[in-house]
Amino acid sequence: MRFWLGASFCDTNEFVELAVAAEQCGFDTFTLSDHLFFADFSTPYPYGRMRWTAETHWPDVWVTIGAMSAVTTRLRFSPNVYIAPARDLITVAKQVSTAAVLSGDRVSFGVGVGWCKEEFAATGQDFHTRGRRLDEMLPRLRELWSGAQVELPGLPPLSMSPAPAAPIPIYVGGDSEAALRRAARAGDGWIGNRIYTEEQIDAVLADLRRYLKEYGRPEDALEIVAPLAVLPDAATYRRFADKGITATMAAPWWLWPGEPKVATMERFAEEVISKM
C-alpha cells in the first residue's frame, strides 16, 4: 500500500512546504485538484455539499507541480483530477510532458471528464461531448508524449519536444460506469473521486474486474487509488491492500484538526506509513 497526499483546498503558498514534508514523511504521490475559477455555478455539484468558496485557492496544476518538483527528488505528482477535455489536445500534451521532463519523470496523469459546464464554456470546449473527446485524447496523448511524429486532422505531421524519458501513467478518475470502463479500457490506474466505505469500494473493485475481463486485460492491470472511510491504522490498510487496492489517499490534517499541517503529516507517517 502506497500513500498519496490529498492536498486540495490548501493555500497556494503552502504547496512547496507540504511537498518537502510529504517526501520526508514517506508519501508516494502528492495530488492537487483542478478548477479554473469560482462562480455562482448553475451546474449541480455531483458529490454532495460544495466544500469551497470564492476564497479557496485553485492554482494551476502544472505550474504548481513544476515548483514542487524543483524542491524534491523522489516524490511523485498527480492531479486528482485534471479536466483534460476542458482544454485542447495540444495544450494538454505540452503542459503534462513539460512537467514530466522537469520533474525527472515523476508525473502521473490523473484525468477526468469534469462536472462544471461553466468551465467548459469559458475555454470554448463542448461540455456534452467531453467523454467521447477524452476517449479520443488518451491514445493521442500517449503518441505525443513519445516524441514520435504524429498525424492529426488538419495539421502537418508533427512531433513534440521535450518528450519524457518514460511513459506517463494515466490514472482515470470517477466511479460512473463510463469512467470505470474508461479506466479498464485505456488506463494504467483508477483514482476514486470521493471517500469510499468498504461496501462502496468492494462494488467498484467488482465492476473494474468485470470490465477488465471484458476488455481482455488481467485483473492486476490497474493501479487502484482509493480514498477510504477508515481510521488510519496499518492493519486496516493491509486488509484493503489484500483486496487489490494499491494506494490510498490521505489528508492527515482532516483527521487531526487544529494541529499544523506538517505536524499531522509527521504523525500520520509515524503511526501509519512507517508500519506499512
N, C-alpha and C positions, 0 to 999 in steps of 0.2 A: 504494500500500500504506500503510495506516494501522496504527499500533501501539497495542495495548491492553496495559495493565499488569495482569498477573495477581497479585493481592495476597493470595491465600488463605494461611492459616497464619501471618499476621502478628499480632503482639500489638495489642490494641485501641488502646493509646496511641501506636502508630506510624502509624496511618492518616492523620491530619491532616498530619503532616510529609511523608509519602510522597505525598499528593495535591498538596501545594505543589511538591514536587520534580518530580513527573510532569508538571505543567503547564509548569514551567520547562524541562524536558528535551524537550518536544515530543510527549509521548504524547497520543494522541487520547482514549482512554477508560480509566477506572480501574474495575477489576472486583473484586468480592469475592463469596465464596460464602455459601450459606445452609444453616445447620444449627441446630436448636433446642436440642439437648443431646447429651451423650455418655453412652453406656451400654454394657453388655455385649450388643450387638445380636445377636439371633438371625437377623436378615435378612442374607444373604450380601452382602458388598460386591462390586459387579459389575465393578470396574475394577482388579483385581489386589490388591496388598497395601495395606491401610488405612494411610495415612501420618500419622495423627494420634492423639493420646491425650486423656485427660481434661483435660489442662492446655492443650490447644490452644484459642485464642480463636475464637469464632464470634459476634461482635457482631451485633446486629440490623442487617440490611442497610439499611433505610430511615432509621433514626436516624443511622447512620454516614454515609450519603450526604448527609443534611442537614448534618451537621457539616463534611464535606469541601467541600460546595458553598459554604459560607459563607466559606471562605478561598481560593477560586479563582474565576476569571471565564470561562475558556474550556473547561477540562477537562470531558469528559462522564463519566457514571457508568452502570454497568450491573451488576446481579447476574449471576453466572455459576455457576449459575443459581438463580432464585427458585422454590421449590417451591409454586407457587400453589395446586394442588389440596389441599394440606395445610391450607389456610385457606378461609374462606368468601368468596364473591364480593365482598360489600360492603366487608369489611375490606381485601382486596387493592386494590380500586379506590381507596379512600380513602388508603391509605398511598402508593401509587405517584403518584397525582395530586398529593398534597401535596408530595412530594419534587420532582416536576417543576416545580411552581409556585415553590417556594422556590429551586430551582437556576436559574431562568430558562430552563426547557425544555432542560436538559442531561441528561435522564434517558432511557435506553433500558430496555426491559423484557425482560431475559433470563430465560427461563422454561423449566421442565422438569417432568416428572411425578414425579421423585424415585424413590428406591430403598428408603428405610428405612421399613418398615412401622410401627415403633415410634413414629416421629414423627407419623404419621397417627393412630395410636391415641391419642396424647397430646392432639391437637387435636380429636378426635371426628369425623374425616373418614374416609370409606371408602377404604381403600387400593386395593381391587380395581377400583374404578370411576374411578380417578384420570385415566386417559387420556381417557375419554369426557367426564368433567366438565371437564377442561381445554379440550377442543374446544368445549364449550358456553360456557365462560368467556370465551374470547378475543373473540368478537364483542360480548358483553355489556360487557366492559371498555372496548372502543372507544366504545360508546354512552355509558357512564357518564362517561368522560373528556371527552366532547364538551360536557358541561354541559347537554345537551338532556334533556327529560323522557323517562323510560324506564319501561316497564311490565314488572314482574317478577312471577312467580307468587306469589299470596298477599299482595301488597303493593299499596298505592295507587300511582298514578303518582308517580314521584319524580325528582328531579334532584340532582346532586352539585356542591357548590361548596366551595373554588375549583376551577375547571377550567383545565387547561393551555391556553396560548395556541396551542400547536402540537400536532399528533398525536404520541403517544408511540410510537416504533418498537418493534415486538415482534420479538425475536430468539428463535427456538425452539432449545433445546439438545437434544443427543442424536443418536446415529447409528444407532439401530434403524430398521427400516422405518417403524414408526409415527411416530417423531419426524421423520424426513426427509419423510414425506408431510405431516405437520402443518406443517412449515416451508414446504413448497412450496405448500400449500393456503391457509394463513392467515397466514404470517409476512412480515415485512419483511426478515428476515435469518435466518441459521442460525449457531449457535455450536457448535463442537466441544467435546466433554467429555473429551478426552484428548489426548495429544501424538501427532500423526499422521506416519507415514513418507510419502514421496511416493506410494508404491503405494497406501497406505490412503486418502489424500486424493483421489487420482485416482478411486478407486472411489466415494467419497462424492459427488464432483462429478458423476460419470456418473449416479448414482442421482437426485440432485437435478434434473439437467437432464431426465431422463426423466419424473419426477413433475411438474415444472413444465409440460412439454408436455402431459401427461395432464390437468392442471387448467386448461389454456388460458392459461397465463401465459408471458411471454417468459423466455428464459434469464437475462437480467440483472435479473430482478425481485427477486432476493435479494442482500443483502449477505452475504458469506461470511467468517466469522471463524474462523480455523483455527490452533490451536497446532501448530507444525511441528517435527519432529525434525531440525532442521538447525542447523549452526553459524551464528552471527549474521554474515551477510555481505550487503551491499547487493545485489550482483549476483544472489545466490541468491534473495533476496526478490523481485527484479524478475521472475525467471523464474516464480515462483509467482503473481505478480500477473498475468502473461500467461495463466495457466491459469484466471483468474477469481476468485482469492482477493482480497478487498478489504481485509482486515485480518488481522493475526496477533496472537498473544498472547505476551508475554514476561514472565518474572520474572528479571531480569538477575542477581540475587544467587544464583540456582541455577547460573548459568554460571561465576561467579567467586566461589566460596565463600571465606569468610574476610575479604572486603572488606566495609566498611559498606554497607548497602543503598543509601543515596543515592549513594555513590561508584560503585557498579556501574551505577546508572541513568544517571549522568552519562557514564560510559564507554560505555555502550550508545548513548546519544544522540549522542556524538561519532563513534563508529565506524560506526554504522548509520543512525540516524534522519536525521542531517544529510545523509547521502549519498543519501537517497531523494528 
